Amino acid sequence: MQIKIGARYRSQVCDTEFIVVRALPGDLALTCGGHPVIDLGAEATPGLSLEPGADAGTTIGKRYTDATGKLEVLVTKPGNGTLALDGEPLPLKEAKPLPASD
């Protein structure tokens, strides 16, 4: 699936919705809850449920990124599924510490 900056996607198995902030080129296997994500307006495949181990959930207003930092998504609606790229869960992006002001 081609992921585009600014595009909105959602999970097929939970309430998670997100916007792509940074995207990697080429076809990506981006999943949520163990199943491929779909465009916001697309119909989900019936009969799907959360996969075991892919149920850590997402948090509204938080950014998730891959290990390289080249893919970044912003969650606009939380859900029970885990966002993953090629089977690897996307960790929560840590805030950068502010410089000390003396």
N, C-alpha and C positions, 0 to 999 in steps of 0.2 A: 504494500500500500504506500502511495506517495503521500507524505506528510508535508503540509504547507504552512508557512508562518501566518498566523492570524486565523487559521481555520479552527472551527469548533467541532469537537468530537464527543462521543459519549460511550458509556459501557453498554453492553447488551444484557448484562446480568445484575446490575445495580444502578443506583441513581447518579453515579459519578459522571460529571460533565467537565470539560476542560478546553482551554484555548492554547494553541501552540505558540510559544514565545520565540523559541529557536528550533530550527529543524535540521536534520541530517539529510544529505542528498541520497537519492535512490529509494528502493523499496525497503520498507521497515516492517518488522513484525511487532507492532505495538499492541499490547493486550491490556485488558482490565478484568480482573476476576478470572483469568485464565482463558479468555476468549478475545478475538480481535475487536478493537474499537471500531465504531462506525460513525459516519457523519451525523451531526446533530438531528437532522430531519429524516434520517433513514429508519426503516423498520427493523427491529431486532428479530433475530432468528428465534422462533418459538421453541420452548422446551429446554432452553439453556439454564444452567444454574452455576453458582460460584464453584470453582474448582478448589479442592482441598489445598491449603497452603497459599492460596491466592486471595485471602480474605482479611488482610491487615487493615484495609480501609484507606480512605483519602480524607484530607482536611481542607475545608473551604479556605480560599485565599492563600494557600501555600503553593510553593513551586516545587516541582519534582524534576530531577535531572539525571542523565546517564552518567557513567563514571568519567567520561571525557569532558562533560559539561557542554557538549555541542547540541544536545537535545534538551529542551526545557519546556515544561508545560505548566500552566497555572490553572488550578482547580477552581471552577466557578460554582460547582454543586457537589457536595461530598457524597460518598457512597461507601459500601462495604468491600468493594473489590480493591485489589492491589494493582497499580500500574506497573507494567513490565515491558522491557525492550529485549527481544530475542530470548525470552524466558528469565531474564535477570531483573528483579524488582528495581524500580526507580527509587532511589533514596530521596528523602526530603532535602531540599537545598538549604544549606546552612547560611545564616546571615553573616555578612562580612563584618568583622569588628571595626568600630569607628576608631580613627586615630586619637590618641590621647591629646588633650589640650591642656597644656601646663600654664 
